[in-house]
Amino acid sequence: MTLRVLELNDAGLRLSDESGVLLSSPGYALVLPRGIEFGERARGQSRLNPLQCFNQFWHKLSLDPFARPVGHFRHNADIAFSHLQDLAATAELAGDVLLAVPGSFSRQQLGILLGLLKQSPLKAVGIVDSSLAAVLEQTSQDNVIHADLHLHQVVLTRLQRQGDEIVRENVALVPGVGWVNLSDSLLQLFTSAFIQQCRFNPQHNAESEQKLLDGLPAWLLEDGELDTANPASAEEEARPSLLIRLEHNNTVHQARLPRSALQSRLLPSYQKVLQQILALDPLGSSTLLVSERLQALPGFVDYLRAHVGDGVRGLGSHDENAIGRVCRQYGEALVSAPEAIQYITRLRVAGRPAQATLHHAHVPLPSHLLVGHQARRLRDGLQICLSATGNGMLLLSRHDRREQPTGASLGEITREDGHFAVHKAAGLQINGVPVHGAHRLVLGDRLGAAGSDTTIDVIRVQDGDE
């Protein structure tokens, strides 16, 4: 059976197999009374229904409750779980997937992600740092900085060859320069051009503003079709301006923008990215590898060439299929045992991929359950019960149960092969999803019950006992 790869980048979660990218779904969610929509359908209404559209649930993946009600969703993890379900349903797929996850994900977020996948139609069989996968086709270089664009940030990852291994060394985030921020800045530039040239403000109307946002990728693609390696080419001299057209109320409005204005508008963001690149590699010893998303930004590659220099650093890019392609090539080495998913941040590349050996960075195992402000150590036989009043939850040992009257039992903790799992669950919910059968607890899981105002968090305490 072919290995499917799920690439976690909220600019577009990509599910791929040997045929290429099956679908790409940006991390947008539109929550309406009739239901929820995701991906391009949600992004296509982000200006029409701005208060019901959300795009930070992957960027800020957590179990922290929302400050205001968002449909029936309690926190970002709830929306992320529904997005995973939508991906599986849209692709008509279920079963094993290898996860390619950016270095921006924290350990806690990895734990939450694994917990969500356990309740979804998709089953995680391994986790690899997406930048590591991206650079494995660049194995001739000793040092590489990989750069990728997300919705709310740029993620920079420095990787180094150590013997016959490629190792992730450092991760740096450039907040505030993601696609959401960049597209907002460009929309302001385009709006100013329409106002000045045809006295039409597309942002005064939600429908025309949405059309302006929808047209942005095509206009940037048209700009990118010029010779980016030679900005002074004859083609650019013949086409110094970008023509943008927008139809509204049966009228076609059009404006022209100097192509140089696009890069000038985004220059402050490019400078922030360059500053972090220089901080990661002050000696200029690394090759820069940029994703196709960054390569598509107007003037970005030219700006890097001008400021880091081809003579000091090489500069390359990869296509949208690169991460999935490499993950399948090294699949035998990247897939983990189902009972112990590994997060891979270094990989041996000598010899054939099937002979690769690797070192794993383990996702930490949970040690305690947190109820309110009290942490209770995970133990075999620990019982999860409703309180006698029915609106709270308790953790009770066998001794406690003899001494303290309680309501219904929701489940029992058992220890198996160094892991803890919940069994005999009746009425228990984990991450908002009812438990059916056994559920192995992972860091970040949140336990609850219908009608209860108490939740129990699965955590790890570094030092100390109960």
C-alpha positions in Angstrom: 0.0 0.0 0.0 1.3 3.5 -0.9 2.4 5.7 1.9 0.3 8.9 2.2 1.9 12.1 3.6 0.1 14.9 5.4 2.2 18.1 5.4 1.1 20.4 8.3 1.5 23.9 7.0 -1.6 26.1 7.6 -1.0 28.0 4.3 -2.2 24.7 2.8 -2.4 21.3 4.6 -1.3 18.9 1.8 -2.3 15.3 1.6 -0.2 13.4 -1.0 0.6 10.0 -2.3 2.8 8.7 -5.2 0.6 10.5 -7.7 1.4 13.8 -6.1 -0.7 16.3 -4.0 -4.2 14.9 -3.6 -5.5 18.1 -2.0 -4.3 21.3 -0.3 -6.6 22.8 2.3 -5.5 26.2 3.8 -6.2 26.6 7.6 -9.4 28.6 7.3 -12.6 27.7 9.1 -16.0 29.4 8.5 -18.3 28.7 11.4 -21.9 29.4 10.6 -25.2 28.2 12.2 -25.8 25.7 9.4 -22.4 24.1 9.9 -18.6 24.6 9.3 -16.6 24.9 6.1 -12.8 24.6 5.7 -10.0 25.4 3.3 -10.7 27.3 0.1 -14.4 27.4 0.7 -13.8 29.2 4.0 -11.1 31.4 2.7 -13.4 32.4 -0.1 -15.8 34.0 2.4 -13.2 35.4 4.8 -14.1 39.0 3.9 -17.8 38.3 3.5 -18.1 36.8 7.0 -15.0 38.1 8.9 -16.4 37.5 12.4 -17.2 33.9 11.6 -13.9 33.1 9.8 -10.9 31.8 11.8 -7.4 31.1 10.6 -5.2 30.7 13.7 -6.4 27.3 15.0 -3.3 25.5 13.7 -0.9 28.4 14.4 -2.2 28.5 18.0 -3.1 24.9 18.4 -4.1 24.4 22.1 -6.8 23.4 24.5 -7.1 26.9 26.0 -10.9 27.8 26.0 -12.1 30.6 23.7 -12.8 34.0 25.2 -16.2 34.0 23.4 -18.4 31.2 22.0 -17.4 29.9 18.6 -20.3 27.7 17.6 -20.0 24.4 19.6 -16.2 24.6 19.5 -14.5 25.1 22.8 -10.9 25.7 21.7 -8.6 25.7 18.7 -8.0 22.0 19.0 -11.7 21.3 18.4 -11.6 23.3 15.1 -8.3 21.5 14.1 -9.9 18.1 14.7 -12.8 19.0 12.5 -10.4 20.2 9.8 -8.7 16.8 9.9 -12.1 15.1 9.5 -12.9 17.4 6.6 -9.5 16.5 4.9 -10.2 12.8 5.2 -13.8 13.1 3.9 -12.8 15.4 1.0 -10.0 13.1 -0.1 -12.2 10.0 0.7 -9.2 8.5 2.5 -8.7 6.9 5.9 -5.9 5.0 7.5 -2.1 5.5 7.8 -0.5 8.8 7.1 3.1 10.0 7.8 3.1 13.6 9.3 5.5 16.2 8.1 5.4 18.9 10.8 7.2 22.3 10.9 9.7 23.0 13.7 7.4 25.7 15.0 5.2 23.0 16.6 5.9 22.7 20.3 6.0 19.4 22.2 2.7 20.1 23.7 1.2 20.8 20.2 2.6 17.6 18.9 0.9 15.7 21.7 -2.4 17.5 21.0 -2.0 16.6 17.3 -1.4 12.9 18.0 -4.4 12.9 20.3 -6.6 14.5 17.6 -5.5 12.0 15.0 -6.3 9.1 17.3 -9.9 10.1 17.1 -9.9 10.9 13.4 -10.1 8.6 10.3 -6.4 9.2 9.8 -3.8 7.2 11.7 -0.3 8.7 12.3 2.5 6.2 11.6 5.4 8.7 12.1 6.3 12.3 12.4 9.2 14.0 10.6 10.4 17.6 10.6 9.1 19.0 7.3 12.3 21.0 6.8 14.4 17.9 7.2 12.4 16.2 4.5 12.7 19.2 2.2 16.5 19.3 2.3 17.1 15.6 1.8 17.3 16.2 -1.9 20.1 18.8 -1.2 22.3 16.3 0.6 25.5 17.5 -1.1 25.5 20.7 1.0 27.0 20.7 4.5 24.7 23.5 5.9 21.3 24.4 4.7 18.7 26.9 5.9 15.2 26.0 4.8 12.6 28.8 4.7 8.9 28.2 4.4 5.9 30.5 4.4 2.9 29.9 6.7 -0.3 31.8 7.3 1.1 33.9 10.2 4.9 33.5 10.1 7.9 32.4 8.2 9.7 29.3 9.7 13.5 29.2 9.2 15.3 25.9 10.0 19.0 25.4 9.9 20.2 21.9 9.2 23.8 20.5 9.1 25.5 17.5 7.8 27.2 15.5 10.5 29.0 12.6 9.0 26.4 10.7 7.0 23.5 12.3 8.8 21.4 15.4 8.2 20.6 17.0 11.6 18.1 19.8 12.5 20.1 22.3 14.5 18.0 25.4 15.0 14.6 26.8 14.3 13.8 30.5 14.1 10.4 32.1 13.6 9.6 35.3 11.9 6.2 36.3 13.2 3.9 38.8 11.4 5.2 38.0 7.9 2.9 35.1 7.1 0.6 35.0 4.0 -2.2 36.7 5.9 0.0 39.7 6.7 1.5 39.9 3.3 -1.8 39.6 1.4 -3.3 42.3 3.6 -0.4 44.6 2.8 -0.7 44.0 -0.9 -4.5 44.5 -0.8 -3.9 48.0 0.6 -1.5 48.7 -2.2 -4.0 47.5 -4.9 -6.8 49.4 -3.2 -4.8 52.7 -3.3 -4.2 52.1 -7.0 -7.9 51.7 -7.7 -8.8 54.7 -5.7 -6.2 56.9 -7.4 -6.8 55.7 -10.9 -10.5 55.1 -11.2 -12.0 56.4 -7.9 -13.1 53.0 -6.8 -12.5 51.6 -3.4 -12.9 47.8 -3.5 -12.6 47.6 0.3 -15.8 49.6 0.9 -17.8 46.6 -0.1 -17.3 43.1 1.3 -18.1 41.4 -2.1 -15.5 43.4 -4.1 -13.0 43.1 -1.2 -13.4 39.3 -1.4 -12.9 39.4 -5.2 -9.7 41.5 -4.7 -8.4 38.9 -2.3 -9.4 36.0 -4.5 -7.6 37.5 -7.5 -4.3 38.1 -5.7 -2.7 34.7 -6.3 -3.3 35.0 -10.1 -1.9 38.5 -10.3 1.2 37.4 -8.4 1.6 34.4 -10.7 1.5 36.7 -13.7 4.1 38.9 -12.1 6.3 35.8 -11.3 6.2 34.7 -14.9 8.8 37.3 -15.7 12.5 36.4 -15.5 13.1 36.7 -11.8 16.8 35.9 -12.3 17.2 39.0 -14.5 14.9 41.9 -13.4 16.2 44.1 -16.2 15.1 41.6 -18.9 13.6 42.9 -22.1 10.2 41.4 -21.2 10.0 43.5 -18.0 11.1 46.6 -19.8 8.2 46.0 -22.2 5.8 45.3 -19.3 6.8 47.6 -16.5 3.4 47.6 -14.9 1.0 44.9 -13.7 -2.6 45.3 -14.9 -5.2 44.4 -12.3 -8.9 44.1 -13.3 -11.8 43.8 -10.9 -15.5 43.5 -11.9 -18.1 44.9 -9.5 -21.8 45.7 -10.2 -21.4 44.9 -13.9 -18.5 47.4 -14.2 -14.9 46.4 -14.8 -12.4 48.5 -12.9 -8.8 48.3 -13.8 -5.6 49.8 -12.5 -1.9 49.5 -13.2 0.9 49.0 -10.7 4.6 49.3 -11.3 6.0 45.8 -10.7 8.7 47.3 -8.5 5.9 48.6 -6.2 5.0 45.0 -5.2 8.5 44.3 -3.9 8.8 47.8 -2.3 5.5 47.2 -0.4 6.8 43.9 1.0 10.3 45.1 1.6 9.9 45.5 5.4 8.8 41.9 5.7 11.7 40.7 3.5 14.1 42.6 5.8 12.8 40.8 8.8 13.3 37.4 7.2 16.9 38.4 6.1 17.7 39.5 9.6 16.8 36.1 11.0 18.7 34.3 8.3 21.8 36.3 9.2 21.3 35.6 12.9 21.1 31.8 12.1 24.2 31.9 9.9 26.3 35.0 10.6 29.3 33.5 8.7 27.3 32.9 5.5 28.2 29.2 5.3 24.7 27.9 4.5 22.8 27.3 1.3 19.4 28.8 1.4 16.5 26.6 0.3 13.2 28.4 -0.1 9.8 26.8 -0.5 7.7 27.4 -3.6 5.4 29.6 -1.5 8.2 32.0 -0.7 9.6 31.8 -4.2 6.2 33.0 -5.5 6.4 36.3 -3.6 7.2 39.2 -5.8 10.9 40.0 -5.7 11.7 37.8 -2.7 14.3 35.7 -4.5 15.9 38.7 -6.1 16.1 40.5 -2.7 17.9 37.5 -1.2 20.3 37.3 -4.1 21.1 41.0 -3.7 21.8 40.8 0.0 23.3 37.4 0.7 25.1 36.9 -2.7 25.4 33.8 -4.8 29.2 33.8 -4.1 28.7 33.3 -0.4 25.5 31.3 -0.1 23.9 29.2 -2.7 20.2 29.8 -3.3 17.7 27.1 -4.3 14.1 26.2 -4.1 11.9 23.2 -4.1 8.5 22.4 -5.6 5.2 21.6 -3.8 5.8 17.8 -4.2 9.3 17.8 -2.6 8.3 17.0 1.0 5.9 14.3 0.1 8.2 12.8 -2.5 11.1 12.5 0.0 8.9 11.2 2.8 7.8 8.3 0.5 11.4 7.7 -0.6 12.6 7.4 3.0 9.3 5.9 4.2 10.8 2.7 5.7 13.1 4.8 7.9 10.5 7.4 8.8 7.6 5.1 9.8 7.4 4.4 13.6 5.9 1.5 15.5 2.2 2.4 16.2 2.6 2.2 19.9 5.6 4.6 20.0 5.4 7.4 17.4 8.7 9.1 17.0 9.5 12.7 16.0 12.4 12.5 13.6 14.7 15.5 13.4 17.9 13.7 12.1 18.3 11.1 9.4 21.2 9.1 7.9 21.3 9.6 4.1 24.3 7.4 3.1 23.4 4.4 1.0 20.0 3.5 -0.2 17.1 5.1 1.6 15.7 1.7 2.7 19.0 1.2 4.7 18.7 4.5 6.5 19.2 4.5 10.3 18.0 7.4 12.4 18.0 9.0 15.8 14.6 9.9 17.3 13.5 12.8 19.5 10.7 11.2 21.5 7.5 13.0 22.2 7.5 13.0 26.0 5.2 10.7 27.8 2.6 12.2 30.2 3.2 11.8 33.9 0.2 13.5 35.6 -3.4 14.4 35.3 -4.4 18.0 36.1 -7.8 18.6 37.7 -8.2 22.3 38.5 -5.0 23.3 40.3 -4.1 19.8 41.6 -1.9 17.4 39.6 -2.4 13.6 40.3 0.3 11.2 39.2 -0.8 8.7 36.5 -1.2 5.3 38.1 -2.5 1.9 37.2 -6.1 1.5 38.4 -6.8 5.2 38.8 -10.6 5.7 38.3 -12.2 8.7 36.5 -15.6 9.4 38.1 -18.3 12.0 38.1 -18.7 13.7 41.4 -21.7 12.9 43.6 -23.4 16.1 42.3 -22.8 15.1 38.7 -21.3 18.3 37.5 -17.7 17.7 38.3 -15.0 15.0 37.7 -12.8 13.2 40.2 -9.7 11.0 40.1 -9.8 8.2 42.6 -7.5 5.4 43.6 -8.9 2.0 44.7 -8.5 3.1 48.3 -10.3 6.5 47.6 -13.3 4.7 46.1 -13.8 2.8 49.3 -13.8 6.0 51.3 -15.6 8.5 49.1 -19.0 8.2 47.5 -19.1 9.2 43.9 -21.3 9.3 40.9 -20.9 7.2 37.7 -17.6 5.8 36.7 -16.3 7.3 33.4 -13.3 5.1 32.8 -10.3 3.4 34.4 -6.5 4.1 33.8 -4.3 1.1 33.1 -0.6 0.9 32.4 0.6 -1.1 29.4 4.1 -1.4 28.1 5.2 1.9 29.7 2.1 3.8 28.4 -1.2 4.7 30.1 -4.6 4.2 28.5 -8.2 4.7 29.4 -10.4 1.6 29.4 -14.1 0.9 30.3 -15.0 4.4 29.2 -18.7 5.2 29.3 -19.6 8.8 28.8 -16.0 10.0 28.7 -14.8 12.4 26.0 -11.2 13.0 25.0 -10.5 16.3 23.1 -14.3 16.7 22.7 -14.7 13.3 21.1 -16.5 10.4 22.8 -14.2 7.5 23.6 -15.0 4.1 22.0 -12.9 1.3 23.4 -9.4 1.9 24.7 -7.6 5.2 24.2 -3.8 5.6 24.9 -3.2 8.9 26.6 -0.8 11.4 25.1 0.5 14.7 26.2 -2.1 17.4 25.6 -5.2 15.2 25.8 -8.1 16.8 27.6 -10.7 14.6 29.3 -14.3 15.7 29.8 -17.8 14.5 30.1 -21.2 15.8 28.8 -22.8 18.0 31.4 -19.7 18.4 33.5 -18.1 21.7 34.1 -14.7 20.1 34.9 -12.0 18.9 32.5 -8.8 16.9 33.2 -5.6 17.7 31.3 -2.9 15.1 30.5 0.4 16.8 31.4 4.0 16.1 32.2 5.7 17.2 35.4 9.5 17.4 35.1 10.4 17.1 38.8 8.7 16.1 42.0 5.9 13.7 42.8 2.2 14.2 43.5 
